[in-house]
Amino acid sequence: MRKIAIIGNGIAGITAARHLRKMGDDEIVVISGETDHFYSRTALMYIYMGHMTYEHTKPYEDWFWEKNNIELVRGWVKEIVPNEQQLKLSEGKIITYDSLIIAVGSKSNKFGWPGQDLPGVQGLYHYQDLELMEQNTRNITTAVIVGGGLIGVEMAEMLLTRNIEVIFLIREKEFWDGVLPTEEAKLVGRHIEEHHVQLRKETELQEIVANDQGRVRAVVTKSGESIACQYVGLTVGVSPNIDFLRGSELELNRGVLVDRYFRTNLPNVYAIGDCAEFRDPLPNRRPIEQVWYTGRMHGETVARTIMGKETAYQPGIWFNSAKFFDIEYQTYGHVWARPKDQEVQFYWEHPNGKKCLKFVYHQQTNVFLGVNSFGIRLRHEVMDQWLREKRDIFYVLKNLRRANFDPELFKKYEEEVIRKFNKDNNAMIRPAKHGFLSGIFN
């Protein structure tokens, strides 16, 4: 019987543990210094907002681990000794292994700003960050968030529930416009401002200034403006949490370098999740994938390989989803911030400015390449199928109601979308006359 050690109890590491157990009786030990048990990281904001407790965020009861013979160890790994197949924990404990999975996730970015380590300045990624945020935002009136993206919006929404004034600094011309096309970026920016957040565009942080007690009292921008505040949230992205591996025998770049089977340069050592970096990324995929569902797929894939069923990573069609306050966002396929050669983008927006669809298709072949959706839920299996089958944009629009996943009493907008496409492109598409779900898998 082998001993398989997993460092990290996030979605990637725990998925690997569960699938290893399904396929065999090897000894499995999961080490984490963050929490005793696996929890839903995306639910941290709801704990702060009072909608959930920590117990509500645990997908499995505490007895699940013992019942499935998965040992949990609370502690931080400080060193890997591959020649002896050992893990050294900061508390002095040593754990041996036959196979090792590194699934240590990410950490919040810092870029060397003066004052970035002051009390009252922090990121938001780990459970400890949530606990720190509870302390740092107690009895304050004004917060500054630095950096856009999804974590920044979540933090703004959290702070607003405590009646804390939020000033949001982004260096881009529009919110998250390195990821979103201009129309969607402007829609999100407007929505943020409608929630009484001061969105300061094209504004960069210069330094963070302390008060007489050594806590944050203001930020200074590169334009020289001083903004008084008692809290600074740093949400300028995340990076692999691999500092403890520097100087080891593992080959590192931004993350732990792996092949398509998640193998590192060391025998029987694998890396998955946010901390893994592909040596040869798949076409149109990033070397480091920091998304919940890809972490889950990493865990499933590496488990099969360790159990002797070598499986290369095949993530399929790219998708992601998020929420900007009360506007839900989905993306399928590839919708780049700026169209690539031979790509055409068609955009429809509802007059209320809170719903939109952006379709991308090939200029010559009309093949459907991707879609962004804000405020309208799309059916995952339909979009995935159309992209895999390389359906053309005319088929997609004609059958768009098949993809609508909004509840029954929600208003539908397919005919309005088609009318605008016809007008913009001198086309004559008519909606297909079929039932809500008929023909999805024809």
C-alpha positions, 0 to 999 in steps of 0.5 A: 500500500502506498502513502499519498500526501496532498499539500493543500485542502482546496478544491484541487487537492480535495478532489484528488483525494476523493477520486484517489479513494474511489479508485483504491485503498492507498493511504491518503493524508491531506495537509493544510495550515489554513483550516481543519476541513475543506470549505468553499472559498467562493463563499468567504464573502457570504460569511462576512456579509452574514448570509452564511456561517463557516459551517455552512461553507463545508460541502462535507460533514466532519465525519466524512473524512474518517469514514473515507479513511482520509487523514487530515493534518493541520500544519504548514509544510516548510520544506520538501525533501524529495530524496527521502520522500519527506515533508517537514512541517513548521511545527517540527513534524515529518510526514513521509510519502510515496507520491506527493501532490502539491495543491497549495493554491494562490496568494494575493499579489503585492508589488512593493508599494511603500506601506503595503504591510501596514495594519489595515492593509490586506488581500482576500484569498484565505480564511485567515484573510477573512478573519483579518478583514473582520478585525481591520474593518471594525468601526471604520468609515472609509475603505480604498480598494486597489485593483479591479477584477472579481475579488475587488468587486466581492470586497466592495460588496462586502464592505457596503453591507457594513455601511463603509464608504468604498473608493475603488482605484483601477489603472485601466480606462474601464473596469477589467478591460484587459479581460472584458470587451469595452461594452461589457467593461462599461456596463460593469463599471456603471453598475459598480457606480450605481451601488454608490462605489466611487470608481476612480479610473486610470488611477494608480497607487503610489504609497500607503501612509500610516497614522501616529499609531502605525495603522493606515490613514491614507493612500497616495496616488501617482497623480499626488492625490491623498485619499483618507481611509482606514482600510486598504484592500489589495485586489490586484490579482493572485499568484502561485503560493510557492515561496516555500518551494524556492531553493528546492529541487522542483523546477519553478517559474511563476508556478510549479512547472508540470506537463499535461499529466501534472508531473513535475521534474521530480519522480512521483511529485505532481502539482495541480490547481492554482499553483501549477504552471503548464510547460506547454499550455493548450491553445488559447489556455493560460499556463496557470489556470486559477478557476474553480472548475479547472482545479476540480478537473486537475484533481480528477485527472491527476488521480487517474494518472497516479492510480495507473490510468495515465490521463492527459489533461483535456479541459474542453471548452473554456467557460467561467461564471461570476457575479458583479453585485446582482448581475450574473456573468457567464462566458463560453468559448473565447471572447477576447477583450480585443477581437483577433484577426478574422473575428467579428463581435456582435453586441446586444444590450438591453435598454436598462443597461443591466443585461447584454450578450456578446457573440463572437464568430469567424468572419469568413466561415461564420463559425460561432467562437464564444459568448459573454452573457450578463444578466441572462443565464445560459444553459451550459450543455447547450453552449458547450455543444454548439461550440464543440460542433462548430455551429455557425452564428446563424444557427446559434441565434436562430436557436438561442431560446434553447440556451436560455436557462432563466426561470419560467417567469423571467422575460426572454429577449431572443427576438430582440437580439435577433432583430438587432443582428438582422438590422446590423448585418442585413440578415433575415434570421427568424427564431426556430419554432420549437419548445424550450428544451426540444432538440437540444441533443438532436 
